[in-house]
Amino acid sequence: MAKMKAVQVPKPGADFEIVEREIPQPGSGHVRIRVQACGVCHSDVITKEGLFPGISYPRVPGHEVAGVIDEVGAGVSGWKKGERVGVGWHGGQDGTCLACRRGDFVNCANVKICGISYDGGYQEFMVAPVEALAHMPESLDAAEAAPLMCAGITTFNALRHAGALPSDLVAVQGIGGLGHLGIQFAKKFGYRVAAIGRGPGNAALAQKLGADVYIDSAATDAAAELQKLGGARAILATAPSGKAMSSLVGGLGANGTLVVIGASEDPIEVPPIQLIMGKKRIQGWSAGIPTDSEDTLRFAEMTGVRPMIEKYPLAKAAEAYARMMSGKAEFRVVLTM
């Protein structure tokens, strides 16, 4: 049997291992993907540290996959060998639970997660169910497309469902792995974009990415600054700090929404009157399903939205993961095959 290289976590909390495995065969309803690139996302810590119940080990992480279908399993229609595809966080659904019967696949009671429920993209070949696949435009570079499968779809999908219309004021809190894409998408959606960061250092980058206004939350009251601009119709909260998010609620305009996509352990604390007056709300948002990924990829292709990336070869996956965890990467780390 032909062999391939894979990077696996042997047990929760253990160091990554580079191993040689047999190239897997796709079962019924599955395809094999020759991985071209895989993003290294902070959510990979879930697999690395065993933070999700029921993960079986050894497990190959990775849910920002860009590649080419290498083989199709029995019963697969609509997908063919040689086709470019991506796989993101949403790795499939059972199709039978109440949420699925309502078409709400993202909330499937038995949702599969790529790199958690089954082996992900830190390997040269992987197998995925067809319901996890997204068509990928030919023109997109694989290394740039990979982060769009998680960071991209999350910011794109959250923004387009936030209730803002072109010319509305939309703020993006945090100029990092999520925020630098959020600013780009928000500008291309036609919003008036306020970028919120800590310190003056990111002002030039924020404006380069498309922000109309930069607000330094370390030097000013960001909520007050947003109110001076008329109040935000939506605030995309990407920085993982409940305290920082809490401080921004006062910057919402009437019917405004704080959309939370940055995961933090500390709570968001808001006086109820702040939500009641002006009918404001706080909403969490997870990534989306493969058709949302396809919308994200097409929009990025059309408008030129691209992630800023640092590339590492598969053999340096541990180094790439450490770079991502350091918080110093600008801004997405990608493994290339």
Number of C-alpha atoms within 10 A of each C-alpha: 7 7 13 14 18 27 27 25 20 16 17 18 14 12 13 21 16 18 12 12 16 12 19 15 15 19 16 13 15 22 26 24 29 24 27 22 31 36 34 30 21 15 16 20 17 17 25 22 14 19 15 11 8 9 17 15 16 15 24 27 30 29 30 30 35 32 28 23 22 19 17 22 17 11 9 15 10 5 17 14 13 13 15 24 23 31 34 33 28 26 25 25 23 15 18 13 17 13 17 18 12 11 12 15 22 21 17 21 15 16 18 19 20 26 25 27 19 19 25 30 32 31 30 22 27 25 26 21 21 22 18 22 26 22 20 27 18 11 8 18 15 24 25 22 29 34 32 30 32 27 25 29 29 23 30 29 21 22 22 13 11 19 13 22 15 13 12 17 25 31 31 30 30 24 24 20 25 29 27 30 26 34 32 25 28 27 20 18 19 15 21 21 29 27 30 30 23 16 13 13 10 19 20 11 13 26 17 12 21 20 25 16 17 22 24 19 20 12 10 12 15 24 20 16 18 24 14 11 14 15 23 29 23 30 32 30 28 24 23 17 16 18 14 17 24 18 17 23 26 21 25 29 22 17 18 25 24 25 23 23 22 20 15 14 8 10 11 16 13 16 10 9 10 14 19 11 11 13 14 21 17 17 12 12 17 18 22 22 26 25 15 17 28 21 17 25 26 16 16 22 18 9 12 13 23 21 24 16 18 18 18 21 13 23 18 15 23 16 14 23 22 14 17 21 16 9 13 11 17 16 20 28 29 29 28 23 19
